[in-house]
Amino acid sequence: MEPHLTRNIRPNREAFSLEAYERGEGYQGLRRALSMSPKEVQELVSQSTLRGRGGAGFPTGQKWSFVPMGGKARGPKYYIVNADEMEPGTMKDRLLLEGDPHQVVEGAIIGAYAIEAEVIYIYLRWAYRLAAVRLETAIAEAYRRGYLGRGVMGSSYNVELYLHESSGRYICGEEDGLMDALEGRRPIPRPKPPFPQTCGLWGNPTVVNNTETVSNLPGILRNGAEWFKGLSLSSDGGSKIYGVSGRVKRPGTWELPLGTTAREVIFEHAGGMVDGAHLRAFLPGGGSTDFLTEDHLEVKLDYESVAAAGSRLGTGTIVVLDDSVCPVGVLISLERFFLRESCGWCTPCREGLPWIVALLEELEQGEGNEESLELLEFHCRTIKPGLTFCPLAPGAMEPLASALKYFRQDMLRHVREKRCPWR
């Protein structure tokens, strides 16, 4: 497969200038979009079967279709690129933001045009300083060339784009928390309905798409829906940026067909485990997904296949757990992260996560008992979607619930031996 998301990204990651980007058909996708109606752009993206690459995997064209259209729709409308990449183990968006910022800018303009949005925000993780510099340069170049501002490319479409740097909290990557932060308020979940597509930023129609999702739009507009579907090994279209971290020989990220197996990603592209290490399990899509084991290496890394195996594709960035690492210690690190990043708005998250961390710490110190495991299972049953205001706490339960399934004997060893066996 010829890469399209990463085709302009060079080994030294020095970003293309506007002129170099244009020589590679840059902004031709936007040109085609402007020759179509916004509804036609929505239909093309729906036909491509592009799904959100931020974790939820919702069909992009369908998400856009919920936005009220036409002269009677309340405005201004907002289009937001979610570049607040804080999911543990995830680094895919950084590659795109630093390596090809013009692709992100072009995709954002296409997405905004598709929903008739007048304002774009790129909401960037605070720590991505190099990405911020390169995005600022790309945005300024796009304004000078007439791709942003009034009369985009000589059309009647007007749009403004602003770069906004995050305050640095994980909850800001959740779309409701993100919108609260943009409004200058404490980032907390919002009750649904209403949904952002009808009542979002400052009460107006808003769409939030992930950086990788947005980066797919120029290619779809240039080459069409069938081309995009042909990139995939799955029923859903496109390629995917997969990543691997942990004790592998070549940790990193690669653009591969959606539906590539876990075995290929880990053992071919990441080079397999370092000498002496044995793979026990892996998180297929960042810290808030369920563990899968070496028995799942043939699973295709697409939305339906990973769900059928008992996890989620999430961000598609794999965290490998090998036999030299204590599973309880890994869980403590993950749950401490989610505890620290909780907004504290709802009781299951505010009170449940500290209790979970305390139980895990007791196990790790050899002070736990079998009742500790029962209490952890209780939390997994009661902290789930529908019982919390946002997905943060249910996401924190996914690695815990799967660890109780796959590593129960390791946890019981902590109880029987009254110590951590890995120390």
C-alpha positions in Angstrom: 0.0 0.0 0.0 1.3 3.4 -0.9 1.0 5.7 2.1 -1.2 8.7 1.8 -1.3 10.1 5.4 2.4 9.9 5.8 3.6 10.4 2.2 5.0 13.9 2.9 6.6 13.0 6.2 10.4 12.7 5.9 12.8 10.9 8.2 14.0 14.1 9.8 10.3 15.2 10.1 11.1 18.7 8.7 7.7 19.9 7.5 7.1 20.8 3.9 6.7 24.4 3.0 3.4 25.5 1.4 5.1 25.4 -2.1 6.4 21.9 -1.6 3.0 20.7 -0.2 1.3 22.2 -3.3 3.6 20.4 -5.7 2.4 17.1 -4.2 -1.3 17.9 -5.0 -1.7 19.9 -1.8 -5.0 21.8 -1.4 -6.4 20.0 -4.5 -8.7 18.2 -2.2 -10.0 21.5 -0.9 -10.3 22.8 -4.5 -12.5 19.8 -5.3 -14.6 20.2 -2.2 -15.3 23.9 -3.1 -16.6 22.7 -6.5 -19.2 20.6 -4.6 -22.0 21.5 -2.3 -21.4 20.9 1.5 -24.0 18.1 1.4 -22.1 16.4 -1.5 -18.9 16.5 0.5 -20.7 14.9 3.4 -22.1 12.1 1.1 -18.6 11.5 -0.4 -17.1 11.1 3.1 -20.0 8.8 4.1 -19.4 6.6 1.0 -15.7 6.4 1.9 -16.6 4.6 5.2 -14.2 6.8 7.1 -14.6 6.3 10.9 -13.2 8.5 13.6 -9.6 7.7 14.5 -9.7 9.2 18.0 -11.0 6.2 19.8 -14.8 5.9 19.4 -14.7 5.0 15.7 -18.0 6.8 14.9 -18.7 7.2 11.1 -17.4 10.6 10.1 -20.0 11.4 7.4 -22.8 10.4 9.7 -21.5 12.6 12.5 -21.5 15.6 10.1 -25.0 14.8 8.9 -26.5 15.7 12.3 -25.5 19.3 11.9 -28.4 21.6 10.9 -27.7 23.0 7.4 -28.9 25.9 5.3 -29.7 29.6 6.0 -32.0 28.9 8.9 -29.4 27.0 10.9 -28.2 28.8 14.0 -24.7 30.2 13.7 -21.8 30.6 13.7 -21.0 27.0 13.4 -17.7 25.6 14.7 -15.3 22.9 13.5 -12.8 21.6 16.0 -9.7 19.5 15.3 -9.0 17.5 18.5 -5.2 17.4 18.7 -5.1 17.0 22.5 -3.3 13.7 22.4 -3.0 12.5 26.0 -4.1 8.9 25.8 -1.4 6.8 27.5 0.8 5.0 24.9 -0.5 7.1 22.0 1.7 9.2 19.7 0.2 9.0 16.2 -1.2 12.5 16.0 2.1 14.0 16.9 3.6 12.4 13.8 1.0 14.2 11.6 1.0 17.5 13.3 4.8 17.9 13.2 5.4 16.1 9.9 2.6 17.4 7.7 0.8 20.4 9.2 -0.6 21.6 5.9 -2.4 18.3 5.5 -4.1 18.9 8.9 -5.0 22.5 7.9 -6.4 21.5 4.5 -8.4 18.7 6.1 -9.8 21.1 8.7 -11.0 23.5 6.0 -12.7 20.6 4.1 -14.4 19.5 7.3 -15.5 23.0 8.1 -16.9 23.5 4.6 -18.8 20.3 4.8 -20.8 21.5 7.8 -20.9 25.2 6.7 -18.7 26.2 9.7 -17.4 29.8 9.8 -14.7 29.1 12.5 -12.1 26.4 13.0 -10.2 25.7 16.2 -7.2 23.3 16.3 -7.1 22.3 20.0 -3.5 21.3 20.5 -1.9 19.4 23.4 0.2 21.9 25.5 3.4 19.8 25.3 3.5 19.7 21.5 5.7 22.7 21.2 7.2 21.8 17.8 3.8 21.0 16.4 2.5 24.4 17.6 5.4 26.3 15.8 4.8 24.3 12.5 1.1 24.7 12.6 1.4 28.5 13.2 3.7 28.6 10.1 1.3 26.6 8.0 -1.7 28.6 9.1 0.0 31.9 8.2 1.0 30.5 4.8 -2.5 29.3 4.1 -3.9 32.8 4.9 -1.4 34.4 2.6 -2.3 32.1 -0.2 -6.1 32.6 0.2 -6.9 29.2 1.6 -8.2 30.8 4.8 -10.1 34.0 5.5 -12.7 35.6 3.2 -13.4 34.2 -0.2 -11.4 30.9 0.1 -9.8 30.1 -3.2 -12.0 32.7 -4.9 -15.2 31.1 -3.7 -18.0 32.6 -1.6 -16.9 30.6 1.4 -15.4 32.4 4.4 -13.6 30.7 7.3 -11.2 31.6 10.1 -8.8 29.2 11.8 -7.4 29.6 15.3 -4.8 27.5 17.1 -5.6 27.0 20.8 -3.2 25.2 23.1 -4.6 23.0 25.8 -4.3 23.6 29.5 -2.9 20.1 29.8 -5.6 17.9 31.3 -6.7 14.6 29.9 -10.3 15.5 30.3 -9.8 18.3 27.8 -9.5 15.6 25.1 -13.1 14.5 25.7 -15.2 16.6 23.4 -17.4 18.2 26.1 -14.4 19.0 28.3 -12.6 20.4 25.2 -15.5 22.8 24.4 -15.7 23.9 28.1 -12.0 24.7 28.0 -12.3 26.6 24.7 -15.1 28.7 26.4 -12.7 29.5 29.2 -14.5 27.4 31.8 -13.6 24.3 33.9 -13.6 21.3 31.6 -16.4 19.0 32.8 -18.8 16.7 30.9 -22.0 17.9 29.5 -25.3 16.0 29.7 -26.6 14.6 26.4 -28.8 15.4 24.7 -28.4 18.0 23.3 -25.4 16.8 21.3 -22.6 19.1 20.0 -23.8 18.9 16.4 -26.8 20.9 17.4 -25.7 22.6 20.6 -22.0 22.7 21.1 -19.4 25.5 21.5 -21.2 28.6 22.9 -24.5 26.8 22.3 -24.0 26.6 18.5 -23.6 23.6 16.1 -20.2 22.1 16.5 -18.3 19.1 15.1 -15.1 17.7 16.8 -12.9 15.4 14.8 -9.6 13.8 15.7 -6.3 14.9 14.0 -5.9 11.6 12.1 -9.5 11.7 11.0 -9.1 15.2 9.6 -5.8 14.2 7.8 -7.7 11.6 5.8 -10.0 14.2 4.2 -7.7 15.7 1.5 -6.9 12.3 0.1 -10.6 11.3 0.0 -11.6 14.5 -1.8 -8.7 14.1 -4.3 -9.1 10.4 -5.1 -12.6 9.4 -4.2 -14.5 7.0 -1.9 -13.6 3.8 -3.8 -9.9 4.6 -3.7 -10.1 5.1 0.1 -12.0 1.9 0.7 -9.4 0.1 -1.4 -6.6 1.0 1.0 -8.2 -1.2 3.7 -8.2 -4.9 4.5 -11.4 -4.3 6.4 -15.0 -3.3 5.7 -14.2 0.2 6.9 -12.1 2.3 4.6 -8.6 3.7 4.7 -5.2 3.2 6.2 -4.4 3.5 9.9 -1.4 4.8 11.8 -0.5 2.0 14.2 2.1 2.4 17.0 3.9 0.1 19.3 5.6 0.9 22.7 7.1 -1.4 25.2 10.0 -3.9 25.1 10.1 -4.3 21.3 13.1 -3.9 19.1 11.8 -1.0 17.0 9.1 1.0 18.9 7.4 3.6 16.6 4.5 4.3 14.3 3.6 3.0 10.8 0.9 3.7 8.3 -0.6 0.4 7.3 -3.9 -0.9 5.8 -6.8 -0.8 8.3 -7.2 -4.5 9.4 -3.5 -5.4 9.6 -3.0 -8.1 12.2 -1.6 -7.5 15.6 1.1 -10.0 14.8 2.3 -8.1 11.8 2.4 -4.8 13.6 4.3 -6.1 16.6 6.6 -8.8 15.1 7.3 -7.4 11.6 7.1 -3.6 11.8 8.1 -3.3 15.5 10.7 -6.1 15.1 9.3 -8.4 17.8 10.3 -8.5 21.4 13.8 -7.6 22.7 16.0 -10.5 23.4 14.9 -12.4 26.5 11.5 -10.9 26.6 8.2 -12.8 26.0 5.0 -11.1 25.0 2.2 -11.8 27.6 -0.4 -9.2 26.6 -1.0 -5.9 24.8 -3.4 -3.0 25.0 -4.5 -2.6 21.3 -5.5 1.1 21.4 -3.9 3.0 24.3 -4.3 2.9 28.0 -8.1 2.8 28.2 -8.6 -0.4 26.2 -8.9 -4.0 27.4 -5.8 -6.3 27.4 -5.5 -8.9 24.7 -3.1 -11.8 24.9 -0.7 -13.6 22.6 -3.7 -15.8 21.7 -5.1 -12.7 19.9 -2.1 -11.9 17.7 -4.0 -13.0 14.6 -6.8 -10.5 15.3 -7.2 -7.9 12.6 -6.7 -4.4 14.0 -10.0 -2.9 12.8 -13.1 -1.8 14.7 -15.2 -4.9 14.4 -12.5 -7.5 14.8 -11.0 -6.0 17.9 -14.4 -5.6 19.5 -15.2 -9.3 18.7 -12.0 -10.2 20.6 -13.1 -8.3 23.6 -11.4 -5.0 23.4 -11.5 -1.7 21.3 -9.2 -0.5 18.5 -9.1 2.9 20.3 -6.3 4.9 18.9 -4.6 1.9 17.3 -1.4 2.4 19.4 -0.3 -0.8 21.0 1.2 -1.0 24.5 3.1 -4.3 24.9 3.3 -6.1 28.3 6.1 -8.6 28.6 6.9 -11.2 31.3 9.4 -9.1 33.1 6.7 -6.6 34.2 4.2 -7.0 37.1 0.7 -6.7 35.8 -0.5 -5.2 39.1 2.3 -2.5 38.8 1.1 -1.7 35.3 -2.5 -1.3 36.5 -1.4 1.0 39.3 0.4 3.3 36.8 -2.7 3.4 34.6 -5.3 3.9 37.3 -3.2 6.6 39.0 -3.1 8.4 35.7 -6.9 8.3 35.3 -7.4 9.2 39.0 -5.1 12.3 38.6 -6.8 13.3 35.4 -10.4 12.9 36.6 -12.4 16.2 36.7 -14.1 14.9 39.9 -17.6 15.8 38.6 -19.3 12.4 39.2 -19.2 10.2 42.2 -18.2 6.9 40.5 -15.1 8.5 39.1 -14.3 10.8 42.0 -14.7 8.2 44.7 -14.3 5.0 42.8 -10.9 5.6 41.2 -9.1 6.4 44.5 -10.5 3.2 46.0 -9.3 1.2 43.1 -5.8 2.6 43.3 -5.7 1.9 47.1 -6.8 -1.7 46.5 -4.1 -2.3 43.8 -1.4 -0.7 46.0 -2.4 -3.0 48.9 -2.0 -6.0 46.5 1.3 -4.8 45.2 2.6 -4.4 48.8 1.5 -7.9 49.8 -1.3 -6.5 52.0 -4.3 -7.5 49.9 -6.6 -10.5 50.1 -9.1 -12.3 47.8 -11.8 -9.9 48.9 -9.7 -7.2 47.2 -10.2 -8.9 43.9 -14.0 -9.1 44.5 -14.0 -5.4 45.3 -12.1 -4.6 42.1 -14.6 -6.7 40.1 -17.5 -4.8 41.8 -16.0 -1.5 40.5 -15.8 -2.9 37.0 -19.5 -3.8 37.1 -20.6 -0.5 38.5 -18.4 2.0 36.8 -19.5 1.7 33.2 -21.1 3.8 30.4 -24.5 5.1 31.4 -23.5 5.4 35.1 -20.9 8.1 34.7 -21.0 11.6 33.0 -18.2 10.8 30.5 -16.1 7.9 29.3 -13.1 8.6 31.5 -13.9 6.2 34.4 -15.4 3.5 32.2 -12.3 3.7 30.1 -10.2 3.2 33.2 -12.1 0.0 34.0 -11.3 -1.6 30.6 -7.6 -2.6 31.4 -8.6 -3.5 35.0 -11.5 -5.8 34.0 -9.4 -7.6 31.4 -6.4 -7.9 33.8 -8.7 -9.6 36.3 -9.6 -12.0 33.6 -6.2 -12.8 32.2 -3.9 -12.1 35.2 -6.0 -13.3 38.1 -3.4 -15.9 39.1 -0.7 -13.2 39.2 -2.8 -11.2 41.5 -3.5 -14.2 43.7 0.3 -14.8 44.0 0.5 -11.4 45.5 -2.0 -12.5 48.1 -0.5 -15.9 48.8 3.1 -14.7 48.9 2.3 -11.4 50.6 4.7 -9.6 48.3 5.1 -8.7 44.6 6.7 -11.7 42.9 8.4 -9.5 40.4 10.5 -7.7 43.0 
